[in-house]
Amino acid sequence: LKDCQELLENDAYPSSEAYHWYATMRYIKGERLAAYPILQKAIDIELGQEKPNENLVNYLVKKGHFDRVNRSYRSALSNYNQGLSVYQELGLEDDNLLSLIYNNLGIVYRRLDEYKKAEDKVLQSLEIKKRIFPANHPAIAASLMALANVQSRMGELPATISSNEKARAIYVQNPEANKVNLILVSFNLALNYAKNKQQDKAEWMADNALKLAESHYPPQ
């Protein structure tokens, strides 16, 4: 961190990448307030270029993440949308990055209680993941759980159950590698079934989730 700081101070024309990594290191150390203006310098350098590149998209997405962690959701929304606009203007073809942007937009819209917009963005992220990952990939299950979260807040119980069931079906294929998420989605389904008056399913799922949790978090 000190070497990076000295490099920036001694370089008359530091690169945006140098500011970006310095901001990232400050952020990781917990110096969030210090990291924000440093990252903005990286963004300003890229905005000053004759033609922006993918770096600008990545920096805007990271700035949105900083905002989201700080609960500055409107600012996060602005940065994510600006990143998406630059992505589209450049005609980039990075499905992982695009899926990340849509996923982050979904998270922010959910935090802002704009559930329909959140659902649309999560679905866009999910469709990209279905295109680039195998059908049983945990990344798809994670998006399905995010979708279920939004659907639950919208009061769409059958859709919530369906999304959680699909996510769980993926996680049970490799339970050891996905045990925490398997526990979480199983507890969610137990609650969903109980709310839907499917008591037998609710009790079975709750027992299953509890056994998984006990095996993963043994008593001290």
C-alpha positions in Angstrom: 0.0 0.0 0.0 2.8 2.4 0.9 4.7 1.5 -2.3 1.6 2.3 -4.4 1.1 5.6 -2.6 4.7 6.6 -3.3 4.4 5.6 -6.9 1.3 7.9 -7.3 3.0 10.8 -5.6 6.2 10.5 -7.7 4.5 9.9 -11.0 3.6 13.1 -12.9 1.0 11.3 -14.9 -0.2 8.3 -13.0 -2.5 5.9 -14.8 -6.1 5.3 -14.0 -5.2 1.7 -13.2 -2.8 2.9 -10.5 -5.5 5.0 -8.8 -8.0 2.1 -9.2 -5.8 -0.4 -7.4 -4.7 2.1 -4.8 -8.4 2.8 -4.1 -9.1 -0.9 -3.9 -6.4 -1.6 -1.4 -7.5 1.3 0.8 -11.1 0.0 0.6 -10.0 -3.6 1.6 -8.1 -2.1 4.6 -11.4 -0.6 5.7 -10.6 3.0 4.7 -13.8 3.4 2.7 -14.0 7.2 2.9 -10.4 7.6 1.7 -10.9 5.1 -1.2 -13.9 6.9 -2.7 -12.1 10.1 -4.0 -9.1 8.0 -5.2 -11.4 5.8 -7.3 -13.0 9.0 -8.6 -9.6 10.1 -9.9 -9.4 6.9 -11.9 -12.8 7.6 -13.4 -11.9 11.2 -14.2 -8.8 10.1 -16.0 -10.8 7.7 -18.2 -13.5 10.3 -18.8 -10.8 12.6 -20.1 -9.7 10.1 -22.7 -10.7 10.7 -26.3 -12.4 7.3 -26.3 -13.4 5.5 -23.1 -12.6 1.8 -22.7 -13.7 -1.1 -20.5 -11.7 0.3 -17.6 -14.3 3.0 -17.2 -17.1 0.5 -17.0 -15.2 -1.5 -14.3 -14.5 1.6 -12.3 -18.1 2.8 -12.4 -19.3 -0.6 -11.3 -16.8 -0.6 -8.4 -17.9 2.9 -7.4 -21.5 1.7 -7.4 -20.4 -1.1 -5.1 -18.7 1.4 -2.7 -22.0 3.4 -2.7 -24.1 0.3 -2.2 -22.1 -0.8 0.8 -22.4 2.7 2.2 -26.2 2.5 1.6 -26.0 5.4 -0.8 -28.4 3.6 -3.1 -29.4 6.4 -5.4 -25.7 7.2 -6.1 -25.0 3.4 -6.6 -27.9 3.3 -9.1 -26.5 6.3 -11.0 -23.0 4.7 -11.2 -24.3 1.3 -12.3 -26.5 2.8 -15.0 -23.7 5.0 -16.2 -21.5 1.9 -16.4 -24.2 0.1 -18.3 -24.5 3.0 -20.8 -20.7 3.0 -21.4 -20.8 -0.8 -21.8 -23.5 -0.5 -24.5 -21.8 2.5 -26.2 -18.6 0.6 -26.6 -20.3 -2.5 -27.9 -18.6 -4.7 -25.3 -19.2 -8.5 -25.3 -18.3 -9.4 -21.7 -21.2 -11.5 -20.5 -19.8 -11.8 -17.0 -19.5 -8.1 -16.6 -22.9 -7.4 -18.1 -24.5 -10.1 -15.8 -22.8 -8.4 -12.8 -24.1 -5.0 -13.7 -27.7 -6.3 -14.1 -27.4 -8.2 -10.8 -26.1 -5.1 -9.0 -28.9 -3.0 -10.4 -31.4 -5.6 -9.2 -29.9 -5.4 -5.7 -30.2 -1.6 -5.6 -33.7 -1.5 -6.9 -34.7 -4.1 -4.3 -33.1 -1.9 -1.6 -35.1 1.0 -3.0 -38.3 -1.0 -2.8 -38.7 -0.8 -6.6 -39.5 -4.5 -6.9 -40.7 -4.7 -10.5 -37.5 -3.1 -11.7 -35.5 -5.3 -9.4 -37.2 -8.4 -10.9 -36.5 -7.3 -14.4 -32.7 -6.8 -13.8 -32.3 -10.0 -11.9 -34.0 -11.9 -14.7 -31.7 -10.2 -17.2 -28.7 -11.3 -15.2 -30.1 -14.8 -14.8 -30.7 -15.2 -18.6 -27.0 -14.3 -19.3 -25.8 -16.8 -16.7 -28.0 -19.5 -18.3 -26.2 -18.8 -21.5 -22.7 -18.9 -20.2 -22.8 -21.5 -17.4 -23.9 -25.2 -17.2 -27.5 -25.6 -16.1 -26.4 -26.9 -12.6 -23.9 -24.0 -11.9 -24.1 -22.4 -8.5 -24.1 -18.9 -10.1 -27.5 -19.8 -11.6 -28.8 -20.9 -8.3 -27.6 -17.7 -6.7 -29.6 -15.7 -9.2 -32.7 -17.8 -8.7 -32.4 -17.1 -4.9 -32.1 -13.4 -5.7 -35.2 -13.7 -7.9 -37.1 -15.5 -5.2 -36.2 -12.7 -2.7 -37.7 -10.1 -5.0 -40.8 -12.2 -5.8 -41.4 -12.8 -2.1 -41.4 -9.0 -1.5 -43.9 -8.6 -4.4 -46.2 -11.1 -2.7 -45.8 -13.7 -5.5 -45.7 -16.8 -3.3 -46.0 -19.5 -6.1 -43.3 -17.9 -8.1 -41.1 -17.5 -5.0 -41.5 -21.2 -4.2 -40.7 -22.2 -7.8 -37.5 -20.1 -7.9 -36.3 -21.4 -4.5 -37.0 -25.0 -5.5 -35.0 -24.6 -8.7 -32.1 -23.1 -6.7 -32.2 -25.9 -4.1 -32.2 -28.5 -6.9 -28.9 -27.1 -8.1 -27.3 -26.9 -4.7 -28.2 -30.4 -3.6 -26.1 -31.7 -6.6 -23.0 -30.7 -4.7 -24.1 -30.1 -1.1 -20.6 -29.9 0.5 -19.5 -27.1 -1.8 -22.7 -25.2 -1.5 -23.8 -26.1 2.1 -24.3 -22.5 3.4 -26.6 -21.6 0.5 -28.3 -25.0 0.6 -29.1 -24.3 4.3 -30.4 -20.8 3.5 -32.6 -21.8 0.6 -33.9 -24.8 2.6 -35.0 -22.6 5.4 -36.5 -20.1 2.9 -38.5 -23.0 1.4 -39.7 -24.2 4.8 -41.1 -20.7 5.4 -42.6 -20.5 1.9 -44.3 -23.8 2.3 -45.7 -22.9 5.7 -47.1 -19.6 4.3 -48.6 -21.6 1.4 -50.3 -23.9 3.9 -48.2 -26.9 2.8 -47.5 -28.1 6.3 -46.0 -31.5 5.5 -43.5 -30.0 3.1 -42.7 -27.2 5.5 -41.9 -29.5 8.3 -39.8 -31.8 6.2 -37.8 -28.9 4.7 -37.3 -27.3 8.1 -36.0 -30.6 9.5 -33.7 -31.0 6.6 -32.4 -27.5 6.9 -31.8 -27.9 10.6 -29.8 -31.1 10.1 -27.7 -29.4 7.5 -27.1 -26.5 9.8 -26.2 -28.7 12.7 -23.7 -30.6 10.6 -22.2 -27.4 9.3 -22.2 -25.5 12.6 -21.6 -28.1 15.2 -22.3 -27.1 18.8 -19.3 -25.7 20.7 
